[in-house]
Amino acid sequence: MYNTHEEAPNWGKTGRDHYDQDVWFTDLWIQKLLDYVQVQPWAKNTAIIFTGDHGEAFGEHSFYKHAFELYEVLVRVPLFVYIPGLAPRTVARWRSAIDLVPTVYDLMGQPIPPGLPGTSLVPELYGQDEPKRPILCDLPADSLTVRHRALIDESGYKLVALGHDIHYELYNVVDDPGETHDLFKQDPARAEAMVERYKKLSEQIPFVAAKGGKPVKPQ
């Protein structure tokens, strides 16, 4: 369900029109918040991180809304980090939301707790050239869907694992960002290597049963 807002332009009555209105309205209030921060005495010591937890589908892969798939339209989101006095730059690397917590610890000058997942992005923000690393997306099973996971490797190949790993799709999201050409059967050697690597990384994600439910634990 998307909302309409009196302050926002009226672009039409479709779901996409209302979604765009929501985006415009959100931008309006984010700007108000940033304007407030800017005039505070503590602004010069305040870092700002802006990101999203998911995108939104409007017919891609015959899918609408979010929370049921891991295609790029849903998992590729903006990430901006503002640090007062630091020159703007673009970091040409895929990174994960799991990196945000250690980044916040690092920005606050606090030691990163041992065993905390993710890698601080602070060295990259200050210009250090960090290596590429794989991205693992995890959509746990719930009462509405089975588990989905995806692995994006350092070169931009993406393996999507559906239904507790009973079906796979393979895409090159550099050359095919819309994920329109499934390469799983066309490139069996790469597909096999990606599946093997995915399973090793996937095993590192602990299984936690949902409260009040009995999700199927993968074998």
N, C-alpha and C positions, 0 to 999 in steps of 0.2 A: 504494500500500500504506500503510494507516494502522496505527499501533501501539497496543497496549493497555499500560496502566501500573498496577501494583499500587497506587500511591498515589492514583490517580484514581478517582472514582465510576464504577460500571459502569452505563451508560445503555442497554446493549443490544448486539446483535451486528451491526447494519447498518453499512455504510461510514460513514454520517453519525454514528452513535453513536461509532465508533472515532475519527473525526475530532474530534468534540467532546471526547473524552478527550485527544487530542493537544493540543488548544487549552488545556484545563485544566492539563495537565502542563507545557506551555510557560509559561503564566502563573505557575505555582508557582515555576519556576526563574528567571524574570525577576524576580519579587519578591525572591527570595533574592539575586540580583545587585544589585538596587537597594538592598536593606537593607545589603549590604556596602559599596557606594559611599557611602551616607549617613553611615557612621561613620568614613570616611577623612578625613585632614586636608586632602586636595585636593578634597573634595566641593564646597566652596564655589566652586571654580573649574572645575567640570566640567559641561558641557552634555550633555544626553542626547537623542538622536534615536531615536525608535521608529517603524518603518514596516514594510511588507512588500513583497515583489517581485511577488506575485500573490494573487488570491483562489482560490476553489475552487468548482467547479460540481457541483450535485447534481440534475441533470435539466433545468436551465434550457436552453432551445433544444435539448433532447434531447441534452445534452452532459454528460459527467462528467469530474471531475478538472480538469486545467489544461494550459496550454502549447500549445493548438491553436486558440484563438479569442481575440477581443478584446472580448467583451461585458462589460458593466459588472460583472457578478458576478466577473469575473476581473481586471479592471484597476483597479477602484475600491478602494483600500486605505486603511487608517488612516495618518495621519501626525501624530505628537506630537513637539513640541520643548520640552524643559524647560531653562530657563536660570535658575540660582539668583538669587533676588531679583526676578525678573520676574513681574508679576501674570498669572494665567492669562487667556486670551482665545481666542475662536474667530475664525479668519480665513475669511470666507465667499468663498473663491476656489478654483477648480480649479487645482492645481499639479501638477508632474511630478517624477518621480524624478530627472530630469536636472538639477533645481535643487539637489539635495542636495550635490554636490561643491563648487560655489561657495559654498553656505551654510556648509559646514564650514571652508573657507578663511577666510570672513568672520568666523565665530565665533572663530577662532584668531588673528584680527588680522593675517592674512597677505594680501598682494596676490593678487587672483584672476588667474591666468595669462591673458594675452591669447588670445582665440580659444576659450577653454573654453566649451563649450555650457552652456546653462542660466543662470538668474538667481538670485542670492542672495535667500533669503527673510528675511534678518535685518531689513531695514527694516520689513517687515510684522509681524515678531515684536515689534518695539518700537512698533507702533501706526501706522506710516505707511500711508496708503491707497494701495496700488499698483493700477494698472489691471488689468482682466481681460486674459488673453491666451490664445490657442488652445493646445490640448494635442494633440500628435501621438504616437500609440502605434505602435510598430514591433515586429513579431514576424517575425524573419528566417526565410527558408527553411532547412530542414535535411533530413535523410534521412527525416523522418517527415511533413513538411507543407510546403506552399507558403507563400510570404510572405503575411502579413496586415498591414494597417495601418489606422489609424483616426484621424480628425480630429474633435476636439470643439471647437466654436467658443465664442465668449464668451457666447452666449445659451443654450447647452445643447443645440444640435443636434449630432448625432454621425453622421458618415459612416463606414461600415465598408467597406473595400476588400479584396476577397477575390481570391486567385489571381492575383497580379501585376496587380491592377486590372482584371480581366475581369468582375467582378460587384460591384455596390454595394448597400448597404442604408443607409437613413437613419432615424434615430430622434430624438425629442425626449426626452432623458434627464431633463429636469426634470419634465415631465408624465407620462412613461412610463419610469420608472427600470428596469423589467423588460425594456424593449425588446421589447414584444409587438406593436407596430404599426409596420410598415415603411412609411415615408412617401415612399420614393424615387419611386414612380410617382404618388402622390397630390399631391405638391408638386414638379412638374418644374422650376419656376423656381429654387426653393431648392436642389434637387438639383443642377442644372447649376452654380450658383454655388459650391456646396460642393465639387463635383468639381474645378472650375477652381482654387479656392484650395488644395485638398488636393494637387493635382499640383505646384503651385508650391512648397509647403512640403516635399513628399516628395522633390523633386529635390535638396534641400539635405542629405539623408542620404547619406553616401558609401557606395558599394558595396564590400564587402570579401568576397572569396570565402572560404568556409569551408575550414579545413585538411582535407585528405584527401578533399574532395568537389568536385563540379562543379555547384554550383547554377546555375539559369538566371538570367542577368542580365536584368533588365527592360529593354525597349526604350523 
